[in-house]
Amino acid sequence: MSGPLHRYTYADYVALEMISTGKHEFLDGEIYAMAGGSEEHSALAAVMVHGLGNASAIVPAASTPRTCGSMSNRLALRRTPIAR
């Protein structure tokens, strides 16, 4: 198996996302295009977010870090490794 085709930086990924109409994932220096969702998937996601929002109606104080929450699929997240 050959090595990576490119070595993009996180800044490269962010710059692409700022101008792109599609969604991408950044992993180990590579940028991958993500498939678009279907109408059925979008409807199911809306029901799930609504249900999760209702289930977590007790919202912690603003000074309390959230450990769990529901977001829409257009939110971009940056995951950092968990120290073990």
DSSP file (Angstrom, degrees, kcal/mol; ACC not computed):
  #  RESIDUE AA STRUCTURE BP1 BP2  ACC     N-H-->O    O-->H-N    N-H-->O    O-->H-N    TCO  KAPPA ALPHA  PHI   PSI    X-CA   Y-CA   Z-CA
    1    1 A M              0   0    0      0, 0.0     2,-0.1     0, 0.0     0, 0.0   0.000 360.0 360.0 360.0 135.1    0.0    0.0    0.0
    2    2 A S        -     0   0    0      1,-0.1     3,-0.1     0, 0.0     0, 0.0  -0.333 360.0-101.6 -83.3 167.3    1.4    3.4   -0.9
    3    3 A G        -     0   0    0      1,-0.2    -1,-0.1    -2,-0.1     0, 0.0  -0.019  59.1 -54.4 -76.6-174.7    1.6    6.4    1.4
    4    4 A P        -     0   0    0      0, 0.0    -1,-0.2     0, 0.0     3,-0.1  -0.258  38.9-138.0 -63.9 149.6   -0.7    9.4    1.4
    5    5 A L  S    S+     0   0    0      1,-0.1     2,-0.3    -3,-0.1    -2,-0.1   0.841  84.6   7.9 -74.8 -34.8   -1.3   11.3   -1.8
    6    6 A H        -     0   0    0      2,-0.0     2,-0.3    23,-0.0    -1,-0.1  -0.894  59.3-140.5-138.7 165.2   -1.1   14.7    0.0
    7    7 A R        -     0   0    0     -2,-0.3    23,-0.2    -3,-0.1     2,-0.2  -0.765  31.9-178.5-129.1  87.6   -0.2   16.1    3.3
    8    8 A Y        -     0   0    0     21,-3.3     2,-0.2    -2,-0.3    -2,-0.0  -0.485  19.5-131.1 -82.7 155.2   -2.7   18.9    3.9
    9    9 A T     >  -     0   0    0     -2,-0.2     4,-1.9     1,-0.1     5,-0.1  -0.593  26.2-109.1 -96.8 166.1   -2.7   21.1    7.0
   10   10 A Y  H  > S+     0   0    0      1,-0.2     4,-2.5    -2,-0.2     5,-0.2   0.870 122.4  57.1 -61.4 -35.3   -5.7   21.8    9.2
   11   11 A A  H  > S+     0   0    0      2,-0.2     4,-2.4     1,-0.2    -1,-0.2   0.882 103.8  52.8 -63.0 -38.2   -5.5   25.4    7.8
   12   12 A D  H  > S+     0   0    0      2,-0.2     4,-2.1     1,-0.2    -1,-0.2   0.926 110.3  48.3 -60.1 -44.6   -5.8   24.0    4.3
   13   13 A Y  H  X S+     0   0    0     -4,-1.9     4,-2.5     2,-0.2    -2,-0.2   0.926 111.4  48.5 -62.3 -47.0   -8.9   22.0    5.4
   14   14 A V  H  X S+     0   0    0     -4,-2.5     4,-1.8     1,-0.2    -1,-0.2   0.906 110.3  52.0 -62.1 -42.0  -10.5   25.1    7.0
   15   15 A A  H  X S+     0   0    0     -4,-2.4     4,-0.8     1,-0.2    -1,-0.2   0.900 110.7  48.5 -61.5 -41.0   -9.8   27.2    3.9
   16   16 A L  H >X S+     0   0    0     -4,-2.1     4,-1.4     1,-0.2     3,-0.9   0.927 109.9  51.4 -63.7 -45.5  -11.5   24.6    1.7
   17   17 A E  H 3< S+     0   0    0     -4,-2.5    -1,-0.2     1,-0.2    -2,-0.2   0.817 102.6  60.8 -63.0 -31.0  -14.5   24.4    4.0
   18   18 A M  H 3< S+     0   0    0     -4,-1.8    -1,-0.2     1,-0.2    -2,-0.2   0.803 117.6  28.6 -66.7 -28.6  -14.9   28.2    3.9
   19   19 A I  H << S+     0   0    0     -3,-0.9    -1,-0.2    -4,-0.8    -2,-0.2   0.505 101.2 100.6-109.4  -7.0  -15.5   28.2    0.1
   20   20 A S     <  -     0   0    0     -4,-1.4     4,-0.1     1,-0.1    -4,-0.0  -0.512  52.1-161.0 -87.0 147.0  -17.0   24.7   -0.4
   21   21 A T  S    S+     0   0    0     -2,-0.2     2,-0.1     2,-0.1    -1,-0.1   0.567  79.4  63.6 -94.7 -13.1  -20.6   23.9   -0.9
   22   22 A G  S    S-     0   0    0     14,-0.0     2,-0.3     1,-0.0    -2,-0.1  -0.415  87.7-106.2-100.2 179.5  -20.0   20.2    0.0
   23   23 A K        -     0   0    0     11,-0.4    11,-2.6    -2,-0.1     2,-0.3  -0.840  33.3-175.4-110.5 148.0  -18.8   18.6    3.3
   24   24 A H  E     -A   33   0A   0     -2,-0.3     2,-0.4     9,-0.2     9,-0.2  -0.906  16.9-140.0-136.1 162.5  -15.4   17.2    3.9
   25   25 A E  E     -A   32   0A   0      7,-2.5     7,-3.0    -2,-0.3     2,-0.5  -0.981  11.1-148.2-124.8 140.3  -13.5   15.3    6.6
   26   26 A F  E     +A   31   0A   0     -2,-0.4     2,-0.4     5,-0.2     5,-0.2  -0.940  26.8 161.5-110.5 122.3   -9.9   15.9    7.6
   27   27 A L  E >   -A   30   0A   0      3,-2.4     3,-1.7    -2,-0.5    -2,-0.1  -0.947  64.5 -21.6-147.0 120.4   -8.0   12.9    8.9
   28   28 A D  T 3  S-     0   0    0     -2,-0.4     3,-0.1     1,-0.3   -20,-0.0   0.859 126.3 -46.6  51.5  44.5   -4.2   12.4    9.2
   29   29 A G  T 3  S+     0   0    0      1,-0.3   -21,-3.3   -22,-0.1     2,-0.3   0.492 117.3 107.7  81.8   2.8   -3.3   15.1    6.7
   30   30 A E  E <   -A   27   0A   0     -3,-1.7    -3,-2.4   -23,-0.2     2,-0.5  -0.866  58.1-145.5-112.9 148.7   -5.9   14.0    4.1
   31   31 A I  E     -A   26   0A   0     -2,-0.3     2,-0.4    -5,-0.2    -5,-0.2  -0.969  17.9-166.9-114.5 122.9   -9.1   15.7    3.1
   32   32 A Y  E     -A   25   0A   0     -7,-3.0    -7,-2.5    -2,-0.5     2,-0.2  -0.919  19.3-128.1-114.0 132.1  -12.0   13.4    2.1
   33   33 A A  E     -A   24   0A   0     -2,-0.4     2,-0.4    -9,-0.2    -9,-0.2  -0.565  26.9-140.5 -72.3 139.2  -15.2   14.4    0.4
   34   34 A M        -     0   0    0    -11,-2.6   -11,-0.4    -2,-0.2    -1,-0.0  -0.810  18.6-108.2-104.2 145.0  -18.3   13.2    2.3
   35   35 A A        -     0   0    0     -2,-0.4     2,-0.1     1,-0.1    -1,-0.1  -0.324  34.8-110.3 -67.8 149.5  -21.3   11.9    0.6
   36   36 A G        -     0   0    0      1,-0.1     2,-0.2    -2,-0.0    -1,-0.1  -0.414  34.0-114.1 -75.7 157.7  -24.5   13.9    0.5
   37   37 A G        -     0   0    0     -2,-0.1     2,-0.2     1,-0.1    -1,-0.1  -0.490  22.6-119.8 -91.5 162.8  -27.5   12.8    2.6
   38   38 A S     >  -     0   0    0     -2,-0.2     4,-2.2     1,-0.1     5,-0.1  -0.481  27.5-108.0 -93.0 168.5  -30.9   11.7    1.3
   39   39 A E  H  > S+     0   0    0      1,-0.2     4,-2.3     2,-0.2     5,-0.2   0.890 122.0  52.3 -61.9 -39.5  -34.3   13.3    2.1
   40   40 A E  H  > S+     0   0    0      2,-0.2     4,-2.4     1,-0.2    -1,-0.2   0.910 108.9  49.3 -63.4 -42.7  -35.1   10.3    4.3
   41   41 A H  H  > S+     0   0    0      1,-0.2     4,-2.6     2,-0.2    -1,-0.2   0.909 110.4  50.6 -63.5 -42.0  -31.8   10.7    6.2
   42   42 A S  H  X S+     0   0    0     -4,-2.2     4,-2.1     2,-0.2    -1,-0.2   0.911 111.1  48.3 -63.0 -42.4  -32.5   14.4    6.7
   43   43 A A  H  X S+     0   0    0     -4,-2.3     4,-2.0     2,-0.2    -2,-0.2   0.914 112.6  48.2 -64.3 -43.3  -36.0   13.7    8.0
   44   44 A L  H  X S+     0   0    0     -4,-2.4     4,-2.4     1,-0.2    -2,-0.2   0.909 110.2  52.0 -63.3 -42.3  -34.7   11.1   10.4
   45   45 A A  H  X S+     0   0    0     -4,-2.6     4,-2.7     1,-0.2     5,-0.2   0.895 107.9  52.1 -61.8 -39.7  -32.0   13.3   11.7
   46   46 A A  H  X S+     0   0    0     -4,-2.1     4,-2.2     1,-0.2    -1,-0.2   0.913 110.4  47.9 -63.0 -42.3  -34.5   16.1   12.3
   47   47 A V  H  X S+     0   0    0     -4,-2.0     4,-2.6     2,-0.2    -2,-0.2   0.908 112.8  49.0 -64.2 -41.8  -36.7   13.7   14.4
   48   48 A M  H  X S+     0   0    0     -4,-2.4     4,-2.9     2,-0.2     5,-0.2   0.920 111.4  47.8 -65.6 -44.4  -33.6   12.5   16.3
   49   49 A V  H  X S+     0   0    0     -4,-2.7     4,-2.4     2,-0.2    -1,-0.2   0.912 113.2  49.4 -63.6 -41.3  -32.4   16.0   17.1
   50   50 A H  H  X S+     0   0    0     -4,-2.2     4,-2.2    -5,-0.2    -2,-0.2   0.943 113.4  46.2 -61.4 -47.8  -35.9   17.0   18.2
   51   51 A G  H  X S+     0   0    0     -4,-2.6     4,-2.1     1,-0.2    -2,-0.2   0.904 113.5  47.6 -63.1 -42.9  -36.2   14.0   20.5
   52   52 A L  H  X S+     0   0    0     -4,-2.9     4,-1.5     2,-0.2    -1,-0.2   0.880 110.2  53.4 -66.4 -37.3  -32.7   14.4   22.0
   53   53 A G  H  < S+     0   0    0     -4,-2.4    -2,-0.2    -5,-0.2    -1,-0.2   0.910 110.5  46.6 -63.1 -41.8  -33.4   18.0   22.6
   54   54 A N  H >< S+     0   0    0     -4,-2.2     3,-1.0     1,-0.2    -2,-0.2   0.879 110.2  53.6 -66.5 -37.5  -36.6   17.2   24.5
   55   55 A A  H 3< S+     0   0    0     -4,-2.1     3,-0.3     1,-0.3    -1,-0.2   0.782 110.8  46.4 -69.3 -26.7  -34.9   14.5   26.5
   56   56 A S  T 3<  +     0   0    0     -4,-1.5    -1,-0.3     1,-0.2    -2,-0.1  -0.233  69.8 136.2-108.7  44.6  -32.2   16.9   27.6
   57   57 A A    <   +     0   0    0     -3,-1.0     2,-0.9     2,-0.1    -1,-0.2   0.736  50.3  85.4 -64.9 -23.6  -34.6   19.7   28.6
   58   58 A I  S    S-     0   0    0     -3,-0.3    -1,-0.1    -4,-0.1    -3,-0.0  -0.719  70.8-163.6 -82.3 108.6  -32.7   20.3   31.9
   59   59 A V        -     0   0    0     -2,-0.9     3,-0.1     1,-0.0    -2,-0.1  -0.802  13.8-126.5 -98.5 129.8  -29.9   22.7   30.7
   60   60 A P        -     0   0    0      0, 0.0     6,-0.1     0, 0.0    -1,-0.0  -0.245  40.5 -80.6 -68.5 162.4  -26.9   23.2   33.0
   61   61 A A    >   -     0   0    0      1,-0.1     3,-2.1     2,-0.1     0, 0.0  -0.217  44.1-108.3 -58.1 153.8  -25.8   26.6   34.1
   62   62 A A  T 3  S+     0   0    0      1,-0.3    -1,-0.1    -3,-0.1     4,-0.1   0.786 120.0  56.5 -57.8 -28.5  -23.8   28.5   31.5
   63   63 A S  T 3  S+     0   0    0      2,-0.1    -1,-0.3     0, 0.0    -2,-0.1   0.594  89.7  89.3 -80.7  -9.6  -20.6   28.1   33.6
   64   64 A T  S <  S-     0   0    0     -3,-2.1     2,-0.1     1,-0.0     0, 0.0  -0.778  83.5-122.6 -91.2 123.8  -21.1   24.3   33.6
   65   65 A P        -     0   0    0      0, 0.0     2,-0.3     0, 0.0    -2,-0.1  -0.402  27.0-120.7 -63.8 137.7  -19.3   22.5   30.7
   66   66 A R        -     0   0    0      1,-0.1     3,-0.1    -4,-0.1    -7,-0.0  -0.626  26.3-176.2 -79.4 134.4  -21.7   20.4   28.6
   67   67 A T  S    S+     0   0    0     -2,-0.3     2,-0.3     1,-0.3    -1,-0.1   0.576  72.0  20.7-102.3 -14.6  -20.9   16.7   28.5
   68   68 A C        +     0   0    0    -12,-0.0    -1,-0.3     2,-0.0     2,-0.3  -0.992  67.6 141.0-153.8 145.2  -23.6   15.8   26.0
   69   69 A G        -     0   0    0     -2,-0.3     2,-0.4    -3,-0.1   -16,-0.1  -0.975  39.1-112.7-172.5 168.8  -25.8   17.6   23.5
   70   70 A S        +     0   0    0     -2,-0.3     2,-0.3   -21,-0.1    -2,-0.0  -0.946  31.5 175.6-118.3 139.6  -27.4   17.4   20.1
   71   71 A M        -     0   0    0     -2,-0.4     2,-0.1     4,-0.1    -2,-0.0  -0.861  33.7 -98.0-133.0 165.8  -26.5   19.6   17.1
   72   72 A S    >   -     0   0    0     -2,-0.3     3,-1.0     1,-0.1    -1,-0.0  -0.324  40.8-106.1 -77.3 170.7  -27.4   19.8   13.4
   73   73 A N  T 3  S+     0   0    0      1,-0.2    -1,-0.1    -2,-0.1   -28,-0.0   0.522 111.0  70.7 -79.3  -4.2  -25.3   18.1   10.8
   74   74 A R  T 3  S+     0   0    0      2,-0.1     2,-0.4   -51,-0.0    -1,-0.2   0.411  71.8 109.1 -91.9   3.0  -23.8   21.4    9.5
   75   75 A L    <   -     0   0    0     -3,-1.0     2,-0.5     1,-0.0    -4,-0.1  -0.656  62.9-142.8 -81.1 130.4  -21.8   22.0   12.6
   76   76 A A        -     0   0    0     -2,-0.4     2,-0.3     2,-0.0    -2,-0.1  -0.821  20.9-170.9 -94.3 129.7  -18.0   21.6   12.1
   77   77 A L        -     0   0    0     -2,-0.5     2,-0.6     2,-0.0    -2,-0.0  -0.895  17.9-149.4-120.1 148.8  -16.2   20.0   15.0
   78   78 A R        -     0   0    0     -2,-0.3     2,-0.4     2,-0.0    -2,-0.0  -0.970  17.7-154.9-117.2 116.3  -12.5   19.5   15.7
   79   79 A R        -     0   0    0     -2,-0.6     3,-0.0     3,-0.0    -2,-0.0  -0.737   6.3-163.0 -92.2 135.1  -11.8   16.4   17.8
   80   80 A T        -     0   0    0     -2,-0.4    -2,-0.0     1,-0.1     0, 0.0  -0.877  33.6 -90.8-113.2 151.2   -8.6   16.3   19.9
   81   81 A P        -     0   0    0      0, 0.0     2,-0.5     0, 0.0    -1,-0.1  -0.252  39.5-120.8 -59.5 145.3   -7.1   13.1   21.3
   82   82 A I        -     0   0    0     -3,-0.0     2,-0.3     2,-0.0    -3,-0.0  -0.771  23.3-125.2 -88.5 126.9   -8.3   12.0   24.7
   83   83 A A              0   0    0     -2,-0.5    -1,-0.0     1,-0.1     0, 0.0  -0.557 360.0 360.0 -71.0 130.5   -5.5   11.8   27.3
   84   84 A R              0   0    0     -2,-0.3    -1,-0.1     0, 0.0    -2,-0.0   0.373 360.0 360.0-119.8 360.0   -5.6    8.3   28.8
